[in-house]
Structure formats: C-alpha cells, structure tokens
C-alpha cells in the first residue's frame, strides 16, 4: 500500500482507506491501532533503551519512532540514550528515531 516509505507506512488519515479483497479491512485504523499500542506500552519499551543488548536498544528506538502521543517524553528518552550510547549502530538508530518523530510531529 502507498509508496512503501516509513512515512507512508505510518501515515494515518482522517478517512480510512479500504483494502480491496474479502475483508475490506480499514487500513488506516489498523495502523493507528498499532501505533497506539506502541504508545500505550511506553512503560515497557522505554526501559529497553538502557538494556545490555545493543540490538534490542536499536530495535527499541525504531519502535519508539512510531509512537503517536507523549512525543516529548519519547524524544527525551531517545536523546538521553544517544548522549550515553557507545555502539555506532544504536547511535544511528537513535538519530533516525529522533528525526522521524521531529519530522512527523
């Protein structure tokens, strides 16, 4: 669906698009529900930024970039982790997540 970009995949519209097929699932509503689930689980996700596994920290940054609410809180946590992160791959993930949130919000 759409252009395949991260921005396109995370886009939520006022009027949901309908998927062709037998389910006629409202696409934008399912995207919104997934993004809201990320936001609702911030208490579980934010501590993962400080975990011992670099891959988990990197993936957590990617997931947090999809949050829809509490953006100042999420951005602050990402920036704090960036200031203390030694792993280059995780640093890039954090920078991209911060940029995604800034661009969208």
C-alpha positions as CSV (number, residue, x, y, z in Angstrom):
1,X,0.0,0.0,0.0
2,X,1.2,3.5,-0.7
3,X,4.8,4.4,-1.6
4,X,6.5,1.9,0.8
5,X,8.3,4.6,2.7
6,X,8.4,4.6,6.5
7,X,6.4,7.8,6.5
8,X,3.9,6.3,4.1
9,X,3.6,3.1,6.2
10,X,3.0,5.1,9.4
11,X,0.5,7.6,7.9
12,X,-2.9,7.8,9.5
13,X,-5.7,9.6,7.6
14,X,-9.0,11.1,8.8
15,X,-10.9,8.8,6.5
16,X,-9.6,5.3,6.4
17,X,-8.7,3.7,3.0
18,X,-10.2,0.3,2.4
19,X,-8.2,-2.7,1.2
20,X,-9.6,-4.5,-1.8
21,X,-10.5,-8.1,-1.1
22,X,-12.9,-10.0,1.1
23,X,-12.1,-8.4,4.4
24,X,-12.3,-4.8,3.4
25,X,-10.1,-4.0,6.5
26,X,-9.8,-0.3,7.2
27,X,-6.1,0.1,6.7
28,X,-5.5,3.4,8.5
29,X,-7.4,2.3,11.5
30,X,-5.2,-0.8,11.9
31,X,-2.1,1.4,11.5
32,X,-3.4,3.8,14.1
33,X,-4.2,0.9,16.5
34,X,-0.7,-0.5,16.1
35,X,0.9,2.9,16.8
36,X,-1.4,3.5,19.8
37,X,-0.3,0.1,21.2
38,X,3.3,1.3,21.0
39,X,2.3,4.5,22.8
40,X,0.3,2.5,25.4
41,X,3.3,0.3,26.1
42,X,5.9,3.1,26.7
43,X,6.4,1.9,30.3
44,X,7.5,-1.4,28.9
45,X,9.5,0.0,26.0
46,X,11.5,2.9,27.4
47,X,13.5,0.8,29.9
48,X,14.7,-1.3,26.9
49,X,16.7,1.6,25.7
50,X,19.1,1.1,28.7
51,X,19.3,-2.7,28.3
52,X,22.6,-4.6,27.8
53,X,21.8,-5.9,24.3
54,X,22.7,-3.4,21.5
55,X,20.3,-5.0,19.1
56,X,17.4,-4.6,21.5
57,X,18.4,-0.9,22.1
58,X,18.5,-0.4,18.3
59,X,15.1,-2.1,17.6
60,X,13.5,-0.2,20.6
61,X,14.5,3.1,19.0
62,X,12.9,2.0,15.8
63,X,9.7,1.0,17.5
64,X,9.5,4.2,19.6
65,X,9.6,6.2,16.4
66,X,6.1,5.0,15.7
67,X,4.7,6.5,18.9
68,X,1.7,8.8,18.4
69,X,1.5,10.5,21.8
70,X,3.8,11.6,24.6
71,X,6.3,12.7,21.9
72,X,8.3,15.0,24.3
73,X,8.8,12.1,26.7
74,X,9.8,9.7,23.9
75,X,12.2,12.2,22.3
76,X,13.7,13.0,25.7
77,X,14.4,9.3,26.4
78,X,15.9,8.8,22.9
79,X,18.1,11.9,23.3
80,X,19.3,10.8,26.7
81,X,20.2,7.4,25.4
82,X,22.0,9.0,22.4
83,X,24.2,11.0,24.8
84,X,25.2,7.9,26.6
85,X,25.4,5.3,23.7
86,X,28.7,3.9,22.6
87,X,27.5,1.5,19.9
88,X,27.6,3.1,16.5
89,X,24.6,1.1,15.1
90,X,22.5,2.0,18.0
91,X,23.5,5.7,17.7
92,X,22.3,5.7,14.1
93,X,19.0,4.1,15.1
94,X,18.5,6.7,17.8
95,X,19.3,9.6,15.5
96,X,16.8,8.2,12.9
97,X,14.1,7.7,15.5
98,X,14.6,11.3,16.8
99,X,14.5,12.6,13.3
100,X,11.3,10.6,12.4
101,X,9.5,12.0,15.5
102,X,10.7,15.5,14.8
103,X,9.6,15.3,11.1
104,X,6.2,13.9,11.9
105,X,5.4,16.0,14.9
